[in-house]
Amino acid sequence: MKPPILALKSVRLADGPKMLFDGVDLSVEPRSRACLVGRNGAGKSTLLKMLAGQITPDDGERAIQPAIRIAYVPQEPEIVGATLLEHVTAGGAAEHRAQAALAIFGIDPEKPTSGLSGGEIRRVALARAFAEDPDLLLLDEPTNHLDILAIETLEQELAASRAAMVIVSHDRAFLERTTQRCFWLEHRKVRRLDKGFAAFDAWVERVLAAEAEEGRKIDKKLEQEEHWLQRGVTGRRARNEGRRRALMDLRQVKVERLKEVRGEMNMGIASSGLSGQRVIEAKGIAKGFGDRTLLKSFSTRILRGDRVAIVGPNGAGKTTLVKMLLGEMAPDEGSVKLGANLETAYIDQARADLKPDMMLRDVLTPLGGDQVMVRGQPKHVNAYAKDFLFTDAQIRQPVRSLSGGERNRLLLARALATPANLLILDEPTNDLDMDTLDLLEDLLADFEGTLILVSHDRDFIDRLATSTIALNGRGDVVETPGGWQDFLRQNPGYFGAIAGPASAPAAPKAAPKPPEPKKATKLSFKDQHRLKEAEGLMATLPAKIAKLEADMADPALYTRDPAGFDKLSKAHSAAQAQLVKAEEDWMTLEEMREALESGR
């Protein structure tokens, strides 16, 4: 293995009374590609700043090879200068390299630095990092605010780069494509796995299982030693003082281990009761601004329980589409009908409602008092905040003291306490750690209402979406059953004609575009067969289920024939699941048939 270009040795760092790092060892070899993973608040961003030389450790050593060039992109970059080109060259990059990097990310070099969107800020910061041709790239949440196409561009640039990399990100798909090593920041230390992120979860499970076994052994040893202590240490004090000290050491290990027991989030969604079966129906809606057509004629039907992902480049009209579907913005053409009994909760990616000077408790109790209504029941604000891993001390602190992930968690806490049967999430995964993401996915999967998800997180979409609506920025809108990978398979080349954002300079002349495959006008034979099969099951299964329920209603059956009752119960559950699947398949295939026949 080549010697490291940068290393931390026995590093310690405290943040007030809280110890962040206690003996951290970390080394970065040339061209190594590593992710840095850990929970929100563990100190990932601080560790990146220490690697970048922006923070000095309280103890330990930061060793770096001479003349090593480091490019660091923080979680919230600041863009300064008169023009974007001026900003990108401010770090010493040659102008031609800066021009090329900005072009790769679709940015006009002469655009002023004021009034930039979140996505533009991120792309400019990344362009500057690549233009500086570093030996080491340090990236803190680089995919935040990037659309899926920009994320794929970033992946391509990272693959082509010769720089070593340490990346902090919540985006699983991104990390699986870009890393070959994992650093896990946990319990104030860093552990290393010399495999890519795809192997991380299984490795962590093994580590935690081993720690649990070690904890069990410590508990047993402590129990034995305490029993011995109670049976006469005073009579053998001099001879056994060493054993007593060992016991005290064991107790301290136990104390430290209990301190490190991680809190468990207790998220839940407040339900406001069921909405109507048909939540939203849009027919032929279109929208334009000035000379630009944002959405051409588009129709969709969103039913209760659907999880609809909306994807596309930044500026393509995703937020506009959401507003039209919610009835907050009128379409230029077509109509939108909302179902009955809708109660909506909205999480905005801009976090616009979080004022820096607001206290956490005020965010959760905007009307005052110390109670939060959670799923119809009052709960003390401190107890509710603990469900989202906030401490009593944090409750009295201002929002500006929170990390990006903690602010997003606070928004989730407020939104999930609001009774809703229609949940709108706009980039909910930004800055969340992976454990919180896993819990959020489980929560949304069990949500009885309807979900509309605007996201660039491909893995999150694949795990949740029942259908994906894609906008390409040229007015075209297409809906496909399934998640992101399903969309790609069914719509090859859909984004291929996009040259980049409207602010981008003219791109070189592209190669001749291959002819588009002929569009299908009817269901495939396989889909037609499944549609007919689903219709048959929907006609016969209700009677079968009713018969099983009647047989199970015999009050003496379980006592007389428990095995027979169990058999009927399993058959009943299987028939119900089969009916639900048939109804879902029929709905999906019928909508596909209507779309194909109408040519949309």
C-alpha positions in Angstrom: 0.0 0.0 0.0 1.3 3.5 -0.9 2.1 5.8 2.0 -0.7 8.2 2.9 -0.9 11.7 1.6 -2.8 12.8 4.7 -3.2 11.2 8.1 -4.7 11.9 11.5 -3.1 10.1 14.4 -4.6 9.8 17.9 -6.6 13.0 17.3 -8.8 14.3 20.2 -11.2 17.2 19.9 -13.9 18.6 22.3 -16.9 20.8 21.5 -17.4 22.4 24.9 -18.2 19.6 27.4 -18.9 17.2 24.6 -16.0 15.0 23.3 -16.3 14.7 19.5 -13.1 12.7 18.8 -11.1 10.6 21.2 -8.2 8.9 19.6 -9.2 9.1 15.9 -6.8 7.5 13.4 -7.5 8.0 9.7 -5.3 7.8 6.7 -5.9 8.7 3.0 -3.7 7.1 0.3 -3.3 8.5 -3.2 -6.4 7.9 -5.4 -8.3 6.2 -2.6 -12.0 6.8 -2.7 -13.7 6.7 0.7 -17.0 7.6 2.3 -17.3 9.0 5.8 -20.4 7.7 7.5 -22.0 8.5 10.9 -25.1 9.7 12.5 -26.1 13.4 12.6 -24.1 15.3 15.2 -21.3 12.7 15.3 -18.9 15.2 13.8 -18.5 14.2 10.2 -18.4 17.8 8.9 -16.0 18.7 11.7 -13.7 15.8 10.8 -13.7 16.9 7.1 -12.7 20.5 8.2 -9.9 19.0 10.3 -8.7 17.0 7.2 -8.8 20.3 5.2 -6.7 22.0 7.9 -9.5 24.4 8.9 -9.7 23.0 12.5 -6.8 22.2 14.7 -7.2 19.2 17.0 -6.8 19.6 20.8 -4.4 16.7 20.8 -2.9 14.3 18.3 -1.3 14.9 14.9 -2.3 15.9 11.4 0.4 14.8 9.0 0.4 15.8 5.3 2.8 15.3 2.5 4.5 18.4 1.1 2.8 20.2 -1.8 -0.5 18.3 -1.5 -3.4 20.3 -3.0 -6.7 19.9 -1.2 -10.1 21.0 -2.5 -12.9 21.2 0.1 -16.6 21.7 -0.7 -18.5 22.4 2.5 -22.1 21.5 3.2 -23.2 25.1 2.7 -20.8 26.7 0.1 -20.5 30.5 -0.1 -20.1 31.9 -3.6 -18.3 35.3 -3.8 -17.0 37.6 -6.5 -18.5 39.6 -9.3 -19.0 36.6 -11.6 -19.0 32.8 -11.3 -15.8 32.6 -13.3 -14.2 35.0 -10.9 -15.2 32.8 -8.0 -14.0 29.6 -9.6 -10.5 31.1 -10.4 -10.1 32.7 -6.9 -8.5 29.5 -5.6 -5.8 29.6 -8.2 -7.3 27.6 -11.0 -6.3 28.5 -14.6 -9.1 30.3 -16.5 -9.4 27.6 -19.2 -9.8 24.9 -16.5 -12.4 27.0 -14.7 -14.3 27.6 -18.0 -14.3 23.9 -18.8 -15.4 22.9 -15.3 -18.3 25.4 -15.3 -19.3 24.1 -18.8 -19.4 20.5 -17.5 -21.9 21.5 -14.8 -24.0 23.6 -17.2 -23.1 27.0 -15.7 -22.6 30.4 -17.5 -19.2 31.7 -16.4 -20.3 35.4 -16.7 -23.4 35.0 -14.5 -23.4 37.2 -11.4 -22.9 35.4 -8.0 -26.0 36.9 -6.5 -29.5 35.3 -6.7 -28.3 31.8 -7.2 -30.5 28.7 -6.5 -29.3 26.0 -4.2 -28.5 23.8 -7.1 -26.5 26.5 -8.9 -24.5 27.2 -5.7 -23.6 23.5 -5.4 -22.6 23.1 -9.0 -20.4 26.2 -8.9 -18.7 25.0 -5.8 -18.0 21.6 -7.4 -16.8 23.2 -10.6 -14.2 25.2 -8.5 -13.0 22.1 -6.7 -12.5 20.2 -10.0 -10.9 23.2 -11.7 -8.2 23.4 -9.0 -7.0 19.8 -10.0 -6.5 18.7 -6.4 -4.7 15.7 -5.0 -7.5 15.3 -2.4 -11.2 16.1 -2.7 -13.2 16.6 0.5 -16.9 16.7 -0.3 -19.6 17.3 2.3 -23.1 16.3 1.1 -22.2 17.0 -2.5 -25.5 15.8 -3.9 -27.7 18.2 -1.9 -29.8 20.4 -4.2 -28.5 18.6 -7.3 -31.0 17.0 -9.7 -30.5 13.4 -10.8 -28.8 14.4 -14.1 -26.3 16.7 -12.2 -25.6 13.8 -9.7 -24.8 11.5 -12.6 -22.5 14.2 -14.1 -20.7 14.4 -10.7 -20.3 10.6 -10.6 -18.7 10.7 -14.1 -16.3 13.4 -13.1 -15.3 11.6 -9.9 -14.7 8.4 -11.9 -12.4 10.3 -14.2 -10.5 12.2 -11.5 -7.1 11.1 -10.3 -7.7 12.7 -6.9 -8.1 10.8 -3.6 -11.5 11.5 -2.1 -13.3 11.5 1.3 -17.1 12.0 0.8 -19.8 12.6 3.4 -23.2 11.8 1.8 -26.6 10.3 2.7 -27.2 9.2 -0.9 -26.7 5.4 -0.9 -26.8 5.0 -4.7 -24.2 7.8 -5.1 -21.8 6.2 -2.5 -22.2 2.8 -4.0 -21.1 4.2 -7.4 -18.2 6.3 -6.1 -16.5 4.7 -3.1 -14.2 1.8 -2.4 -13.6 2.3 1.3 -15.7 3.2 4.3 -14.8 5.2 7.4 -17.4 4.9 10.1 -17.4 7.6 12.8 -19.0 6.1 15.9 -18.3 6.3 19.6 -15.8 9.2 19.0 -13.5 7.0 16.9 -13.2 6.0 13.3 -13.3 2.4 12.0 -12.3 1.4 8.5 -13.7 -1.0 6.0 -11.6 -1.6 2.9 -14.7 -2.3 0.7 -17.2 0.0 -1.0 -20.4 1.3 0.5 -22.4 -1.6 -0.8 -20.8 -3.8 1.9 -21.2 -1.2 4.7 -24.5 -2.3 6.2 -23.6 -5.9 6.5 -20.2 -5.0 8.1 -21.9 -2.7 10.7 -24.3 -5.5 11.6 -21.3 -7.8 12.3 -19.5 -5.1 14.3 -22.6 -4.4 16.4 -23.2 -8.1 17.0 -19.7 -8.5 18.3 -20.0 -5.5 20.5 -23.3 -6.8 22.0 -21.5 -10.1 22.8 -18.6 -8.2 24.4 -21.1 -6.2 26.4 -22.7 -9.4 27.6 -19.4 -10.7 28.8 -18.6 -7.4 30.6 -22.0 -7.5 32.3 -21.4 -11.1 33.5 -17.8 -10.3 34.7 -19.1 -7.3 36.5 -21.8 -9.4 38.2 -19.2 -11.9 39.4 -16.8 -9.3 40.6 -19.5 -7.4 42.6 -20.5 -10.7 44.2 -16.9 -11.2 45.2 -16.6 -7.7 46.6 -19.7 -8.0 48.8 -18.2 -11.2 50.4 -15.3 -9.7 52.2 -12.9 -7.4 50.4 -12.1 -5.6 53.7 -10.5 -8.7 55.2 -8.1 -9.1 52.2 -7.7 -5.4 51.4 -4.0 -5.2 50.8 -3.8 -8.5 48.9 -6.8 -7.8 46.7 -6.5 -4.0 46.0 -5.5 -4.8 42.5 -8.7 -6.8 42.0 -10.7 -4.0 43.4 -9.1 -1.5 40.9 -10.0 -4.0 38.1 -13.6 -3.9 39.3 -13.7 -0.1 39.2 -12.2 -0.2 35.7 -14.9 -2.6 34.6 -17.6 -0.3 36.1 -16.1 2.6 34.2 -16.3 0.5 31.0 -19.9 -0.2 31.7 -20.6 3.5 32.3 -18.9 4.6 29.1 -20.8 1.9 27.2 -24.1 3.0 28.6 -23.3 6.6 27.6 -22.8 5.4 24.1 -26.1 3.5 23.8 -27.7 5.3 21.0 -31.1 6.8 21.3 -33.9 5.3 19.1 -36.1 7.6 17.1 -39.8 7.2 17.7 -41.3 8.8 14.6 -44.9 8.4 13.7 -47.4 10.2 11.4 -50.5 11.7 12.8 -53.4 10.4 10.7 -56.5 12.6 10.1 -58.6 9.7 8.8 -59.0 8.3 5.3 -59.3 10.5 2.3 -61.6 9.5 -0.6 -60.4 6.7 -2.8 -59.5 9.2 -5.6 -57.1 11.8 -4.1 -56.2 13.8 -7.2 -57.3 13.6 -10.8 -55.6 15.8 -13.4 -56.8 15.9 -17.0 -54.8 17.6 -19.8 -53.1 20.1 -17.6 -50.5 22.5 -19.2 -48.5 25.4 -17.9 -46.2 28.0 -19.4 -44.4 31.1 -18.3 -43.8 33.7 -21.1 -42.3 31.9 -24.1 -41.4 28.8 -22.1 -43.6 25.8 -22.0 -43.1 24.2 -18.6 -45.7 21.4 -18.9 -47.5 20.2 -22.0 -50.8 18.3 -21.7 -50.5 15.8 -18.9 -53.1 13.6 -17.1 -52.8 11.5 -14.0 -54.9 9.9 -11.4 -53.6 9.6 -7.8 -55.4 7.2 -5.6 -55.4 6.7 -1.8 -52.2 5.0 -0.7 -50.2 5.8 -3.8 -46.6 6.9 -3.4 -45.8 9.2 -6.4 -42.2 10.4 -7.0 -41.7 13.5 -9.1 -38.2 13.7 -10.8 -36.5 15.9 -13.3 -33.8 18.6 -13.7 -33.8 21.6 -11.5 -36.1 24.2 -13.0 -38.1 21.6 -15.0 -41.3 22.5 -13.2 -41.5 19.9 -10.4 -42.7 22.4 -7.8 -45.1 24.0 -10.3 -46.6 20.6 -11.0 -47.1 19.9 -7.3 -48.8 23.2 -6.8 -51.2 22.5 -9.7 -51.9 19.0 -8.3 -52.8 20.6 -4.9 -55.0 23.2 -6.5 -52.6 26.1 -5.3 -51.9 27.1 -8.9 -54.3 27.1 -11.8 -53.2 25.3 -15.0 -53.3 27.2 -18.3 -55.2 24.3 -19.8 -57.0 21.3 -18.4 -58.5 20.6 -15.0 -57.6 19.3 -11.5 -60.1 17.7 -9.1 -59.2 17.0 -5.5 -60.8 14.2 -3.6 -62.8 14.4 -0.4 -61.5 14.8 3.2 -58.0 15.8 2.2 -55.7 17.0 5.0 -52.2 17.9 3.7 -48.8 18.3 5.4 -45.9 19.8 3.5 -42.1 19.7 4.1 -40.3 22.3 2.1 -36.7 21.7 1.1 -35.9 25.4 1.6 -36.7 25.1 5.3 -38.1 28.6 4.9 -40.2 28.5 8.1 -37.2 27.8 10.3 -36.0 31.2 11.5 -32.4 31.1 12.9 -33.4 32.8 16.2 -36.4 30.6 16.9 -36.1 28.2 19.8 -36.7 24.5 19.0 -39.6 24.3 21.4 -41.2 27.3 19.6 -41.0 25.5 16.3 -42.8 22.5 17.7 -45.4 24.6 19.6 -46.1 27.7 17.4 -49.3 28.5 19.4 -47.4 28.5 22.7 -47.7 26.1 25.7 -45.7 23.0 26.3 -47.9 20.4 24.6 -47.7 18.9 21.2 -50.8 17.0 19.8 -49.4 13.7 18.4 -51.8 11.4 16.7 -54.7 12.9 18.6 -53.0 12.8 22.1 -51.2 15.6 23.9 -47.5 15.0 24.6 -45.0 17.2 26.4 -42.8 19.1 23.9 -39.6 17.8 25.5 -40.7 14.2 25.3 -41.8 14.6 21.7 -38.5 16.2 20.8 -36.7 13.2 22.4 -38.5 11.0 20.0 -36.5 12.7 17.3 -33.2 12.5 19.2 -33.2 16.1 20.5 -31.9 16.6 24.1 -33.5 18.8 26.8 -30.7 21.3 26.4 -31.3 21.6 22.6 -35.0 22.4 23.2 -33.9 25.7 24.6 -31.4 26.5 21.9 -31.9 28.5 18.7 -32.4 26.8 15.3 -29.0 28.3 14.1 -27.2 26.0 16.5 -28.4 22.9 14.6 -26.7 21.0 11.9 -28.3 20.6 8.5 -29.5 17.1 9.3 -30.9 18.2 12.7 -32.8 21.1 11.0 -34.4 18.6 8.6 -35.2 16.3 11.5 -36.9 19.2 13.2 -39.1 19.9 10.2 -40.0 16.2 10.1 -41.0 16.4 13.8 -43.3 19.3 13.2 -44.8 18.0 10.0 -45.4 14.5 11.3 -47.3 15.8 14.3 -49.8 17.5 11.9 -52.8 15.3 11.1 -52.6 14.4 7.4 -53.7 11.9 4.9 -51.7 13.5 2.0 -48.0 14.1 2.7 -45.9 16.2 0.3 -42.1 15.8 0.8 -39.8 18.1 -1.1 -36.2 16.8 -0.9 -36.8 15.2 2.5 -33.5 13.3 2.5 -31.1 16.3 2.5 -28.6 16.0 5.3 -30.3 13.1 7.1 -28.1 10.3 8.4 -28.8 6.9 7.0 -30.3 5.5 10.2 -32.9 8.3 10.1 -33.5 7.7 6.4 -34.1 4.0 7.1 -36.6 4.8 9.8 -38.3 7.4 7.6 -38.6 4.9 4.8 -40.3 2.4 7.1 -42.6 5.1 8.4 -43.7 6.2 4.9 -44.1 2.6 3.8 -46.6 2.1 6.6 -48.4 5.4 6.1 -52.0 4.8 5.4 -52.4 8.0 3.4 -51.0 9.2 0.1 -47.4 10.4 -0.6 -46.1 12.8 -3.2 -42.3 12.8 -3.1 -40.1 15.3 -4.9 -36.6 13.9 -4.7 -33.3 13.4 -6.4 -32.3 10.4 -4.2 -32.6 7.4 -6.5 -32.3 4.8 -3.8 -35.0 6.5 -1.7 -37.3 6.6 -4.8 -36.7 3.0 -5.6 -37.6 1.9 -2.1 -40.8 3.9 -1.9 -42.4 4.9 -5.2 -45.4 3.1 -6.7 -45.1 5.4 -9.8 -42.6 8.0 -11.0 -43.6 11.2 -12.9 -40.6 12.6 -14.8 -40.3 16.1 -16.3 -37.5 16.8 -18.8 -37.5 20.6 -18.7 -38.8 20.9 -22.3 -42.5 20.5 -21.4 -42.7 16.7 -21.7 -44.1 14.8 -18.7 -44.3 11.0 -18.5 -45.5 8.7 -15.7 -44.2 5.2 -15.3 -45.2 2.5 -12.7 -42.4 1.8 -10.2 -39.3 3.7 -9.1 -36.3 5.3 -10.7 -34.8 2.1 -12.1 -38.2 1.1 -13.5 -38.5 4.5 -15.2 -35.0 4.2 -16.8 -35.9 0.8 -18.2 -39.2 1.9 -19.6 -38.0 5.3 -20.9 -34.5 4.9 -22.3 -33.0 8.2 -23.5 -35.8 10.3 -22.0 -33.4 12.9 -20.6 -30.8 12.4 -23.4 -31.9 15.4 -25.4 -31.4 17.9 -22.5 -28.4 20.1 -23.2 -28.4 21.5 -19.7 -29.9 24.3 -17.6 -31.1 27.5 -19.4 -28.2 29.4 -18.0 -25.6 27.1 -19.5 -23.4 28.3 -22.4 -23.9 26.7 -25.8 -22.7 23.2 -25.9 -20.6 21.7 -28.8 -22.6 20.3 -31.7 -23.9 16.9 -30.7 -23.7 13.7 -32.7 -26.7 12.9 -34.8 -29.5 11.7 -32.6 -30.5 8.1 -33.1 -34.1 7.5 -34.2 -36.5 7.1 -31.3 -38.0 3.6 -31.0 -41.5 3.3 -32.2 -44.0 3.9 -29.3 -46.3 1.1 -28.3 -50.0 1.7 -28.8 -51.3 -1.2 -26.8 -50.3 -3.4 -23.9 -47.8 -6.2 -24.5 -49.2 -9.8 -24.7 -47.8 -10.5 -21.2 -49.5 -7.4 -19.8 -52.8 -8.2 -21.6 -52.7 -11.6 -20.0 -52.0 -10.3 -16.6 -54.8 -7.7 -16.9 -57.3 -10.4 -17.9 -56.1 -12.6 -15.0 -56.4 -9.7 -12.5 -60.0 -9.1 -13.7 -60.8 -12.8 -13.2 -59.4 -12.8 -9.6 -61.2 -9.6 -8.7 -64.5 -11.3 -9.8 -63.9 -14.6 -7.9 -61.8 -13.8 -4.8 -64.4 -11.8 -2.8 -66.8 -14.8 -2.7 -63.9 -17.1 -1.7 -62.9 -14.6 1.1 -66.5 -14.4 2.3 -66.8 -18.2 2.4 -63.6 -18.5 4.5 -64.8 -15.8 6.9 -68.1 -17.6 7.3 -66.3 -20.9 8.1 -64.0 -19.1 10.6 -66.9 -17.5 12.3 -67.9 -20.9 13.9 -67.1 -20.2 17.7 -66.3 -23.8 18.4 -64.0 -24.4 15.5 -60.7 -23.3 17.2 -61.4 -25.6 20.2 -62.6 -28.5 18.1 -59.9 -28.3 15.3 -57.1 -25.8 16.0 -55.1 -27.0 13.0 -58.1 -26.6 10.7 -58.7 -23.1 12.0 -55.1 -22.2 11.4 -55.3 -23.5 7.9 -58.4 -21.4 7.2 -56.8 -18.3 8.7 -53.7 -18.7 6.4 -55.9 -19.3 3.4 -57.9 -16.2 4.3 -54.8 -14.0 4.6 -53.4 -15.4 1.3 -56.7 -14.7 -0.5 -56.8 -11.1 0.8 -53.2 -10.5 -0.2 -54.0 -12.0 -3.6 -57.0 -9.7 -4.0 -55.0 -6.6 -3.1 -52.3 -7.5 -5.6 -54.8 -8.2 -8.3 -56.5 -4.8 -7.7 -53.2 -3.0 -7.8 -52.1 -4.8 -10.9 -55.4 -4.1 -12.6 -55.2 -0.4 -11.7 -51.7 0.0 -13.0 -52.3 -2.0 -16.2 -55.6 -0.3 -16.9 -54.0 3.1 -16.6 -51.1 2.0 -18.9 -53.7 0.8 -21.4 -55.6 4.1 -21.4 -52.3 6.0 -21.7 -51.1 3.9 -24.7 -54.4 4.1 -26.5 -54.7 7.8 -26.0 -51.1 8.3 -27.2 -49.9 10.2 -24.1 
